Amino acid sequence: MQLRDYILRRLLVLPILIIGVSIVVFTLTRVGGSPIGIYLSHEMTPSEVAEIQARFGLDQPVWVQYLQWAKGILQGDFGYSGVAAAPVSDIFPLKLAATMELAVAAGCVALFLGITLGTFAGARRNKLPDHITRIVAVSGASLPQFWFGILLLIVFWAQLGIAPIGRSDATIFASIAHPTGLYTIDAILAGSLTAFWDAVWHLILPALTLGYGATAIIARMMRSALVEELQQDYVDAARAKGLAEKIVLKRHARRNALVPTVTVIGLTFGFLLQGTITIEIIYRWPGLGRWMADSVLRGDQGTLMTYVLFTSVLFLLVNLIVDVVYANLDRRVTLGK
Amino acid sequence: MTTIKWRNHLTAALVGGALAFALPLDATAQVNNPGLLVHAADDEPTTLDPAQVEPGEGGETVILQVYDRLLDFGSDSPELIPSLAVEVPSVDNGGISADGLTYTFKLREGVTFHDGTAFSADDVKYSWDRAIEMDLPEGNAGALADVIASSEVVDDMTFSVTLNDPSASFLNSVVTAMVASVVSQDAVEANGGIEAGVPNQYMAGNMVGTGPYKFVTWNRNENLQLEVNDNYWGDNAKLDVRIEIGGDPDVRVLGLRAGEFDTIETDPSFVADIEGADGVTIFKGGLLLEPLHIGMNLNIPEGSLPPEDTISEDFFHDPRIRQAFNHAFDYEAFLNGPLAGYGEFNPHYVPIGLFGHDASAPVYNKQNAAEAERLFREAGVWDEGFSVSVITEEGNLFALMCLVLKDSLERLNPKFRINVLAVAESVFDDAHASNPLEYAMWAKNADPAADPNFYLNAYAHPDGEWGEVHGFGNGYRDAAKIAGLIDSAAIELDPAKRAATYAEIQRELYEDPMWIIGAQEGIVMAHRSWLEGFAMQPLWPRPSLKFSLFDK
């Protein structure tokens, strides 16, 4: 099957999957507690509770509620967030931008360090650099993020005072326009070096904390794959041809070792998104993760449904992209079979 | 479900340990963020609209700073002081009619709202009528609607209100409530106006008041910024304010120690992490007016209890059982453990520090195992034992209070079983708001108020909020007497007679308790030592701070 046909087929199936996911999401959030828990208090009479239920359409049969919710989503109305005291559609893009910025920064950290360390270790199998890399990798995978994050805060924020907390300096942040919601990009668009530096400076610690855990996974996978590739006949053939070891490693073995690693990178994206919940709470990062944590605890179902639906759709798309990239890297893979 | 937020404790231990070995912080050398007060808050507001805010909710903190009311409480006493009204109405100054029904407020001239419009009596009437007309169930409009028969703009600077019945608590509890804040009529009308039963989204996220602070911006889940109102009618505030919202409590502690935050919201369980830190002062003084209590349900629907509960639905109808629980609770363990020694034991049910509190009234303040055993035996539950669940929010003092209850009862008799259901806030709120309530026991704190009538009406009156939900009428030895005493005190305008009635009520409730009151929590607030003018007033909404008083 042609790559184009495969992508089209997957995209055609996507709406059906999204409808299925939306039904599951809606059902689960209805089972998970009162959708208006955030507004309830014991002082309310049953008629007052009923009044709030009516305000959010909860006096309708569940299937009507689902249809209203789905209709709202198609019209861009994702409901009202009690936690944020604003329509979800107003707040979600801002939070999403903050989280994506963090996740992408952490992803860059993880990719760069993971592939570099993995290649470094794989090429020096069972030697001291390999052992050191293993220790680094295992540490990243096993250190609890909340602990590692707080440790970094103690040292670099509280003790040394060289790293900030939060996403921005409030004054600098307010000094530029935010057309994309991505602080780094907005700073570049505004031509403000001060704002750009502020954005990067605030990103360093949370991105490092979040990316470190993912670094470990990528590095280990990269190392294993590279070790395997270096034992293949084609590597011996390349060496026999007289190619420099550097070229053998980078142009041949590493490229093939990237195939299984790319699959892990796709999964790592999910890890990074999940990880942002802890990281955002610790670093006071105003993103989706922190908003979701509050929404779970305070029963803000409108926000939760939007978030779960969004992440479900995102995963479907990311899986599609990973499949395509995978096929591109490894010509032996045939799509659609 | 009994797992209390272990992660917090583990983190606290790790943070504390790491800090102990770390280099000393040099945060005292300079004042961080000069001209700006950074307050790290626990909760995010769900609204900034006085007509929508629920008492005790995070929005009240901001409303207190940006809006004014007719009267207020000073920082150092529970006495009322003038605010937008120029004097506190009394019978002597003609502000209260002889029959106690009509209150007349002379208003302050020359006051302007933050949008530049002039303040007048029209705005007061508009603000109060607006809350009553919107009547949002999550808000506190009932505080006004339940007592006010009519209101009138006498002239531009005079506003009068007539009550349904005489009320000894009107000024203390109603006029000072956040729902009685005065909003800009022009701002509301320009942004959605008033619609019955429908929140005003503009007012939920914006503020136009007359207070010492002007609202600047609210970055959801991040921070909320206020700036000094240079045209304030009173003493100008000195510092702009940034309220940092939510986040991990341990990070708030860390931020205070590092000098990044000037004030943080904490409870006594954090004292050990802060005490002795350079440049940090722990304000300890007085008590919060939010007694920590465990409710006993006398109105349990048949078959609704959790399966592990073995008690009958009428278990708490027997006053001996309720007394026995009160005797069995290990008060000192709770005070010296979770409360770190900051608190007092108080009687049923007028908090210490409030008018009407009788210091000589009997108090459950010491575990009396022998008396508890005697009462449990008399009630016929000692030999067979029982299992009962208590539901609460996870990860806070309430959950710890439940664990103390569990430990107290299970040590008293191994056949007793207390199942602590520590659940997420939303799950607890759902259960707590249901009527009838499907749990035999639950733990929380009382809502704060400035007048004893609020507490007794809400928590002791057989026909009051909890009397009705919990079915107090099923258990009081003499429900009519309790109701009569509370009702008569509510309309008694002679303070001496009123205090005497409250003293009698407290004695009655000691013999016939409907709650286990673990303690009245002490005020503990940590702030940077460079902060000047620090004061707390428990009658102000949590965290009981007025930022306009501070300087650094």
Chai-1 contact restraints between the chains, C-beta under 6 A:
chainA,res_idxA,chainB,res_idxB,connection_type,confidence,min_distance_angstrom,max_distance_angstrom,comment,restraint_id
A,G33,B,S426,contact,1.0,0.0,6.0,A-B,restraint_1
A,G33,B,V427,contact,1.0,0.0,6.0,A-B,restraint_2
A,G33,B,D430,contact,1.0,0.0,6.0,A-B,restraint_3
A,S34,B,D430,contact,1.0,0.0,6.0,A-B,restraint_4
A,G37,B,S426,contact,1.0,0.0,6.0,A-B,restraint_5
A,G37,B,D429,contact,1.0,0.0,6.0,A-B,restraint_6
A,G37,B,D430,contact,1.0,0.0,6.0,A-B,restraint_7
A,Y39,B,E138,contact,1.0,0.0,6.0,A-B,restraint_8
A,L40,B,D429,contact,1.0,0.0,6.0,A-B,restraint_9
A,L40,B,A433,contact,1.0,0.0,6.0,A-B,restraint_10
A,S41,B,E54,contact,1.0,0.0,6.0,A-B,restraint_11
A,S41,B,A433,contact,1.0,0.0,6.0,A-B,restraint_12
A,H42,B,H432,contact,1.0,0.0,6.0,A-B,restraint_13
A,H42,B,A433,contact,1.0,0.0,6.0,A-B,restraint_14
A,E43,B,E465,contact,1.0,0.0,6.0,A-B,restraint_15
A,M44,B,P137,contact,1.0,0.0,6.0,A-B,restraint_16
A,E48,B,P137,contact,1.0,0.0,6.0,A-B,restraint_17
A,E51,B,P137,contact,1.0,0.0,6.0,A-B,restraint_18
A,I52,B,P137,contact,1.0,0.0,6.0,A-B,restraint_19
A,G82,B,T46,contact,1.0,0.0,6.0,A-B,restraint_20
A,A84,B,R220,contact,1.0,0.0,6.0,A-B,restraint_21
A,A85,B,T46,contact,1.0,0.0,6.0,A-B,restraint_22
A,A85,B,T47,contact,1.0,0.0,6.0,A-B,restraint_23
A,A85,B,A204,contact,1.0,0.0,6.0,A-B,restraint_24
A,A85,B,G205,contact,1.0,0.0,6.0,A-B,restraint_25
A,A86,B,G205,contact,1.0,0.0,6.0,A-B,restraint_26
A,I91,B,R220,contact,1.0,0.0,6.0,A-B,restraint_27
A,W147,B,L14,contact,1.0,0.0,6.0,A-B,restraint_28
A,I150,B,V15,contact,1.0,0.0,6.0,A-B,restraint_29
A,I154,B,A18,contact,1.0,0.0,6.0,A-B,restraint_30
A,A158,B,L254,contact,1.0,0.0,6.0,A-B,restraint_31
A,A158,B,A258,contact,1.0,0.0,6.0,A-B,restraint_32
A,Q159,B,A22,contact,1.0,0.0,6.0,A-B,restraint_33
A,I281,B,D248,contact,1.0,0.0,6.0,A-B,restraint_34
A,I282,B,D248,contact,1.0,0.0,6.0,A-B,restraint_35
A,R284,B,G247,contact,1.0,0.0,6.0,A-B,restraint_36
A,P286,B,N221,contact,1.0,0.0,6.0,A-B,restraint_37
A,P286,B,E222,contact,1.0,0.0,6.0,A-B,restraint_38
A,R290,B,N221,contact,1.0,0.0,6.0,A-B,restraint_39
A,W291,B,N221,contact,1.0,0.0,6.0,A-B,restraint_40
A,L297,B,A424,contact,1.0,0.0,6.0,A-B,restraint_41
A,L297,B,E425,contact,1.0,0.0,6.0,A-B,restraint_42
A,R298,B,E425,contact,1.0,0.0,6.0,A-B,restraint_43
A,R298,B,S426,contact,1.0,0.0,6.0,A-B,restraint_44
A,G299,B,S426,contact,1.0,0.0,6.0,A-B,restraint_45
